[in-house]
Amino acid sequence: MSKNYQKTLLACYLGFITQAITANLAPLLFLKFHKDYGIPLGRIALISGTFYAAQLIVDILCARFADRVGYRRCAVAAELCSAAGLIGLAFLPESLPDPFTGILISVITYAVGSGLIEVLGSPIVEACPFAHKEAAMSLLHSFYCWGSVGVILLSTLFFAAFGTGSWKALACIWAIIPLYNIYNFAVCPIEYLIDGSQGMGARRLLRLPLFWIAVLLMICAGASELAMAQWASAYAESALGLSKAVGDLAGPCLFAAAMGVSRTIYGKYGSRLDLMKFMLGSGFLCLLCYLAAALSNAPAAGLAGCMLCGFSVGIMWPGAISICSKRIPAGGTAMFALLAMAGDLGGTLGPSLVGGITQSANDDLRWGMLGGCIFPFVLIICLFVLRRKGVGVYREED
């Protein structure tokens, strides 16, 4: 009987949607946490930092243990942790003496699930016998974007209909998706790129100049994406003078939608496109978008820069993974884990740099956006190095 790898794709698609839920739900509730539990905004800001720090730790551990434990067990555990964390978010804050502790425990729990699926989703799809791997990878990552849009829009509609006081019910409703996906990962066919014992370990990978270029590429990809994504709402409010509600929709929501469009286009037509040229064009467009956001005095141009930036960064993360997996086919799970760690590191550095420059410039976010130009600029240089050096495929026997 032939294996139905469409079931595998469905499981990975829902896994990335689950990742979008865990990344975007809590930020929508920050002010609610502040008002209901009296948590200072300074501590509230630690929630996102804790989420991404936990993901980084999981990335590091996956590089060492994922092959030993097995993709299927790890994927099932990822969905289980995601569901447990979302349900815990509804109940733990009021069950523990300190509500903030309950929130952090829940966030760390679903961050473990998010980190696992971030690492495992790409190699699982890469191992499936599809004709156009780069296109499949881009389409996979587009589901994170569409999941983000769905979480923001549907949660906003839910709150409009039932009030923000019903947020606990909403957290449990969102938990249904990872609970259902536990079954999908338990029964779908899952292949391995290579035997776990034959994959290159982290030490061997770190000796390769090509891999270091890929790491830098992923750092810049993550930084270019998250620096604009996390500051888009504030930029729409402070620099463009939009209201909070409009800023949330015109900023992060449009950004995620444009990013999803980019990944979907490459997922559908990737077999006809040159990935390197597509990424170079996207890098130049990203640089122009940051410059538009920093230098333009016209609100429409600034907003267009934010939105088009989402389109430009769409291919960067999955494209960098595809380039590396194609040129280092013996990289194994360790390679995907370290690349995910590099992307998460960039996702931490990018917003921090923009925020730090903004603070130094008397809260002028335009200067922060100008500083953010460094990431697409370095990404373009990395792509030119890969292209002009003509770096070929590295195999273990080399």
C-alpha angles and dihedrals in degrees: 000000000000117000119248104225091178085079088056091051091049091052092050092045091053089044091059091045087053089052089053090051093052093046097048109031100071095050088057088058100046095106090043090055089048094052100038100041101025092237111164115244089239090063091042088061088061091067095075092041091052091049094054094039090055090049091052091052091049090050090055094047092047090058088063107031111024095086092049095049095040134242095260096052092046093048092050089048089050093057092042092053092046092052093044092050094050092048090044090054088062096049113020100068092064095035095060128062090243114046091199090059090053091051093049093048089052093046093049090048095054091038087062088055092045092050093049095051091044089059099037102040095070099049092043091056092039089056094053113101097248122148098227109039096174092055092047090050093051092048090049092055091046088070090067088057095047089045090055091050091047094049093050096044099039093044090050090051091046092053091046090053101039105016131248089276088076094063093115091061089048092054090053092047091054089050089066091077097060091039090056091044092058087074092047093055091043094059108025120101112261123189132187125234089222136346109288092234091054098050120108114258125227093264094056092045092051090057091063118092088205091058093051089053088051091049091052089047091054093046090053092044092053093043094048090050102042098038091063096033095054095042097039095093094047090046091052090052103039103030099031099032097234124151121259094254094046090043092056092051098038092043119040096010096054089040092055092044092052090047090051091051091053093051093044092051092052090043090055101037102022093113088066097044133078106238095207093051091045091053093046091051090047091050093054091046090050091052091050090049093054090048091050091051091048102041108026119099092192112094092211091054092047092049090047088052090055093048097044089047087065089055092047096051094045096092097037101084099040091036093055090049091050093049092050096044090050095049097039102038092164092057095103126182093323090065093052091046094051092046090051089049090052091050091050090047089054089047088058098042097046100059091038093055093047090047094047094050090046091053092048089051094057093267093305102150092193090072089050090053090049089054089050089065088083092076101057088039093057090042090057090051091051091052092050090050091052092047101043096041089052091220106198134203117302117211129185093250090057 
